[in-house]
């Protein structure tokens, strides 16, 4: 009888896990995302959702955190970039590193903790980080051979985070259909948040390399190392 009660309780918990999420958002693992097709918030609306942090966790970022791109710089970026959400990328925000990560996450409809975790994996939250033999820059390691725009990517924290949110949203919305024309582990589809996270790193959909990166981000998400910065 006791075993039966335990089994019933376990089944109830499992069924709760399959409860339908609100139409506007879905919880995927331990993070949430606004449903595919959700447009970005206005910069000011995203800013209103930021929980202010009085302390800058990464003091070396202070100068980059205060910079906002000029209208001419953004116009030039949009002219040269082929990224589908480029017309919504502005980098128009100032704050601490954590506040900027929150702002970009809210703007593009993602959980701020996801952005915190990815930025920690990519750069330990350092705008000065340079990777891939001098090709990748900043918090999210924007790679110039694919994503363009130095010095925006290397000297403007909010632009760096805004761009990452825009491309992650493009993956999540199902707008990067070319991923089905190259090597892939599964068929690319909209609504797969972790597949989208992996594609940022690997440039491929759920390949072994992408899956390894996803595991790294999930470990970081659970550990929350940014709390110790």
SULZICOR-V438510 format. One record per backbone hydrogen bond with DSSP energy under -0.5 kcal/mol. CO is the residue of the C=O (numbers start at 1). NH is the residue of the N-H. E is the energy in kcal/mol with one decimal. If there is no record, write none. Layout:
# SULZICOR-V438510
CO&NH&E ; CO&NH&E
This chain:
# SULZICOR-V438510
1&5&-2.4 ; 2&6&-2.2 ; 3&7&-2.3 ; 4&8&-2.4 ; 5&9&-2.4 ; 6&10&-2.4 ; 7&11&-2.2 ; 8&12&-2.3 ; 9&13&-2.1 ; 10&14&-2.3 ; 11&15&-2.4 ; 12&16&-2.0 ; 13&17&-1.5 ; 14&18&-0.6 ; 15&18&-1.1 ; 16&19&-1.6 ; 22&25&-1.2 ; 24&35&-1.4 ; 26&28&-0.6 ; 26&33&-2.4 ; 27&29&-0.6 ; 28&31&-1.6 ; 31&28&-3.4 ; 32&111&-1.4 ; 33&26&-2.6 ; 35&38&-1.8 ; 42&46&-2.6 ; 43&47&-2.2 ; 44&48&-1.6 ; 46&49&-1.3 ; 47&50&-1.3 ; 50&52&-0.8 ; 55&57&-0.6 ; 57&59&-0.5 ; 58&61&-2.1 ; 59&62&-1.8 ; 61&65&-2.6 ; 62&66&-1.0 ; 63&66&-0.7 ; 63&67&-0.7 ; 64&157&-1.3 ; 65&95&-0.8 ; 70&74&-2.1 ; 71&75&-2.3 ; 72&76&-2.3 ; 73&77&-2.4 ; 74&78&-2.6 ; 75&79&-1.8 ; 76&80&-1.9 ; 77&81&-2.3 ; 83&86&-2.0 ; 85&88&-1.8 ; 86&89&-1.1 ; 91&93&-1.7 ; 96&100&-2.4 ; 97&101&-2.2 ; 98&102&-2.3 ; 99&103&-2.8 ; 100&104&-2.5 ; 101&105&-2.1 ; 102&106&-3.0 ; 103&107&-2.5 ; 104&108&-1.8 ; 105&109&-0.7 ; 105&110&-3.0 ; 106&109&-0.8 ; 107&41&-2.4 ; 109&34&-3.3 ; 111&114&-1.2 ; 111&115&-1.2 ; 112&116&-2.4 ; 113&117&-2.3 ; 114&118&-2.7 ; 115&119&-2.4 ; 116&120&-1.5 ; 117&121&-2.3 ; 118&122&-2.7 ; 119&123&-2.4 ; 119&124&-0.6 ; 119&125&-1.5 ; 120&124&-1.4 ; 123&126&-1.1 ; 125&127&-0.6 ; 126&129&-1.3 ; 127&138&-0.6 ; 129&138&-1.7 ; 131&134&-0.5 ; 131&135&-1.6 ; 131&136&-2.3 ; 135&144&-3.0 ; 136&131&-2.1 ; 137&142&-2.2 ; 138&141&-1.2 ; 142&137&-1.6 ; 142&144&-0.6 ; 143&146&-1.5 ; 143&147&-3.6 ; 143&148&-0.5 ; 144&148&-1.0 ; 149&153&-2.5 ; 151&155&-2.5 ; 152&156&-1.2 ; 156&160&-2.3 ; 157&161&-2.4 ; 158&162&-2.5 ; 159&163&-2.9 ; 160&164&-1.8 ; 161&165&-2.3 ; 162&166&-2.1 ; 163&167&-2.4 ; 164&168&-2.6 ; 165&169&-2.2 ; 166&170&-1.7 ; 167&171&-2.2 ; 168&172&-2.6 ; 169&173&-2.4 ; 170&175&-2.2 ; 170&176&-0.5 ; 171&174&-1.3 ; 172&191&-2.9 ; 175&177&-0.7 ; 176&179&-2.0 ; 177&180&-2.0 ; 178&181&-2.0 ; 183&205&-0.6 ; 189&192&-0.7 ; 191&193&-1.0 ; 192&196&-1.9 ; 193&197&-2.1 ; 194&198&-2.3 ; 195&199&-1.9 ; 196&200&-1.4 ; 197&201&-0.9 ; 198&202&-2.7 ; 199&203&-2.2 ; 204&206&-0.8 ; 205&185&-3.3 ; 205&186&-1.0 ; 207&211&-2.7 ; 208&212&-2.1 ; 209&213&-1.7 ; 210&214&-2.4 ; 211&215&-2.2 ; 212&216&-1.7 ; 213&217&-2.4 ; 214&218&-2.5 ; 215&219&-2.4 ; 216&220&-2.1 ; 217&221&-2.5 ; 218&222&-2.0 ; 219&223&-2.1 ; 220&224&-2.4 ; 224&227&-1.7 ; 225&228&-2.0 ; 226&229&-1.2
